[in-house]
Amino acid sequence: MSDPTRSETKLPWGQSRLCQRISDALAGGCFPQSLLIHGSEGIGKKSMALWIAASLQCNAERGPCGTCRSCRLAVRLEHPDIHLHFPMPRPKRASSSAKLREAIETQRQERLATLRQNPEVVLDEGETTGIYVSAIHTIREQASRRPAMTQRTVFIVSDADRMVPQAASQEAANAFLKLLEEPPLFAYIILTTTYPELLLPTIRSRTVSLRIPPLSEDEVTRYLTDELNAPADEARNVARRSEGVVGRAKHLLESDTSESQRSGERLLTAALEEGAEKRYQIASEYSARGARAVLQPALEELRVRLRDVMCESAGAETSVLDPTRLRVLIKDRQLPLVRVIEALRVVDNALESVTRNVNPQSTVAVLLKDMHNAFSGAH
């Protein structure tokens, strides 16, 4: 039997038990045709989806073996029966729906070529992206054709919640729903999302949910030391702040977080202040573009500080990451646990806005106002 963690196909670190369950389902012939993979940003949803796709196409009884032709093509994102779709910018100057569909597919192929060169690259950073109805029509056409090389066709749709990019429009999601309702027997559909609640309820009801859980602090530490050669002390410190997400841990380790730490702390102190003037000033300092590059790291750091506030409010002072800095930020304030939890929900909403490329200035303005109301108990 092949160990699923040893496949050349990239596997989310520490998920061997989950992969074993998936392998058992595949071997037993009870794997669902439509799957919804969800979990925190950076937890490894796309890696899991690609691993499952390779398993479905592998020639071995329990794949992916990493050596057969199907596995080699899957690793290189070149398998003719594995179709990866993801949010992209809307092409300009498309004179008709047919031209728009052609332009979107051309963009997808260009980005797949980029991913083959560098699987870690961030595509279209700072751009407004979505999964448009023209892309869904392409998926449905691909699903109407029988597999080219194997017995199955696999469709992976990353960030599937982005199928509703137009204001108040569900056209793309409704078009995709038609495929979910009656998929061909040879077609397997894998959706990934950080925000499953944003998907149409009818889409969620027609997929089997698979949540990728966060890892323990020890597992993240081992990932940083074994895979990224981080010093043990630094790895442990980063792991504590990562909340069990290896993608977040990798980002914290490899980036200069000093600026984002300062930005996150400024957001917290502004939300705690009584006057609205400071909150408006900070919101105005953010550019109207580039939310993911600038605002997202600040929001992640803000979550870390709020985690410390939550630990203190819950009486778990020993779990606070930086007690000295925490006292500087909140001074002698006593914040009820229920209000801190509400503030964390506000931050999560802001992070979701960032993924949708909402204007950073308006995102921060709403964030600070809602956090202030949460802390003060206002409704």
Buried (B, 14 or more C-beta within 10 A) or exposed (E): EBEBBEBBBBBBBBBBEBBBEBBEBBBEEEBBBBBBBBBBBBBBBBBBBBBBBBBBBBEBEBBBBBBBEBBBBBBEBEBEBBBBBBBBBBBEEBEEEEEBBBBBBEBBEEBBEEBEEEEEEEBBEBBEBBBBBBBBBBBBEBBEEEBEBBEBBBBBBBBBBBBBBEEEEBBBBBBBBEBBEEBBEBBBBBBBBBBBEBBBEEBBEBBEEBBBEBBEBEBBBBBBBEEBEBEEEBBBBBBBBBBBBBBBBBBBBEEEBEEBBEBBBBBBBBBBEEEEEBBBEBBEEBEEBBBBBBBBBBBBBBBBBBBBBBBBBEEEEEBBBBBEBBEEBBEEEEBEBEBBBBBBEBBBEBBBBBBBBBBBBEBBBBBBBBBBBBBEEEE
